[in-house]
Amino acid sequence: MRILGIESSCDETGIAIYDTERGLIADQLYSQIELHAQYGGVVPELASRDHVRKIVPLIRQTCEEAKLKLKDLDGIAYTAGPGLVGALLVGACVGKSLAWALDLPAVEVHHMEGHIMATLLETDKPEFPFLCLLVSGGHTLLVDVQALGQYKILGDTLDDAAGEAFDKTAKMLGLPYPGGKYIAELALQGDETRFNFPRPMMNRPGLAFSFSGLKTHTRVTWEQQKEQGNNEEEIQQLKADIAAGFQLAVIDTLSKKCLRAIKQTGHTELVISGGVSANTFLRETLHKLGKKHHFRSFFPSLKYCTDNGAMIAVAGAMRFQNKVIEQNNLIRAFPRWSLDQLS
């Protein structure tokens, strides 16, 4: 089966074609980062309009890359939620309309399920069941993954997601958007032990996350300490030290909650996905933790950590193969859609 995947939930337009026998055969991605950077975050209306401009040309480019025509496809998979409603509707309208025009089946894909399945694009891939840490700008979840479509959320964030906390801290320090990459780069020049930032929710049982308090503590530290800076060099070092301490607190919290969930579930395989999974320090920390506590960590390639069409195409292909789909003739978008509703 050759499945066209369409991703348009936020600020990336991703198109890909996945062949169930050959694997990923074409992949195109357009990022709106430059468009939204001047505003310090995603502007929903601008995101929707840019998806309208880019989605059809990207579908053409993807078919050209795969050396296929639309009539050679066997199915369409598109992100139906969660995400920005306008952006989601662009992908849903195009995906469903293509399916009607070509007389093909179409499947709605949950954005988070796409991220969970992103590691299946790799040569070294996990086997069901496994534990997944899904960590991005909008989500921080620990999920018990029993099989395709069978998910139990073990831990969620009570306020800010980890990626959101990275972005807001970066903005506070005057770094570009999106901030996770720049915090990680700046942290390499800093002293992570200069400030002792809190590890939220670690002093109580359970697997819930909370990063709002850490973000506030970081802001207070920055505002108090920058007044003591005598020159630009000291201010830059202060920023680096805060970035390093903040990153350490976030990664330490995420990794310890993962270990707690591993012990709770008995799983020996951990999948880490979402935009924050590109963080090198997180990858190194969990690989070391896995060696010590006898579990394996699986990360998607860097290009598949952020939103992309390939993860939607592979998730859609698996749903077609396993007949885990809901037949309907509606064009729908679900801005809020809990992952455990799929079960």
Sequence and secondary structure as in RCSB ss.txt:
>XXXX:A:sequence
MRILGIESSCDETGIAIYDTERGLIADQLYSQIELHAQYGGVVPELASRDHVRKIVPLIRQTCEEAKLKLKDLDG
IAYTAGPGLVGALLVGACVGKSLAWALDLPAVEVHHMEGHIMATLLETDKPEFPFLCLLVSGGHTLLVDVQALGQ
YKILGDTLDDAAGEAFDKTAKMLGLPYPGGKYIAELALQGDETRFNFPRPMMNRPGLAFSFSGLKTHTRVTWEQQ
KEQGNNEEEIQQLKADIAAGFQLAVIDTLSKKCLRAIKQTGHTELVISGGVSANTFLRETLHKLGKKHHFRSFFP
SLKYCTDNGAMIAVAGAMRFQNKVIEQNNLIRAFPRWSLDQLS
>XXXX:A:secstr
 EEEEEE SSSEEEEEEEETTTEEEEEEEEE HHHHHTTTS  HHHHHHHHHHHHHHHHHHHHHHHT  GGG  E
EEEEEESS HHHHHHHHHHHHHHHHHHT  EEEEEHHHHHHHGGGGSSS   SSEEEEEESSS EEEEEEEETTE
EEEEE BSS  HHHHHHHHHHHTT  SS HHHHHHHHTTS TTSS    TTTTSSSS B  HHHHHHHHHHHHHH
HTT  SHHHHHHHHHHHHHHHHHHHHHHHHHHHHHHHHHH  SEEEEESGGGG HHHHHHHHHHHHHHT EEE  
 GGGTSS HHHHHHHHHHHHHHT           SS  GGGG 
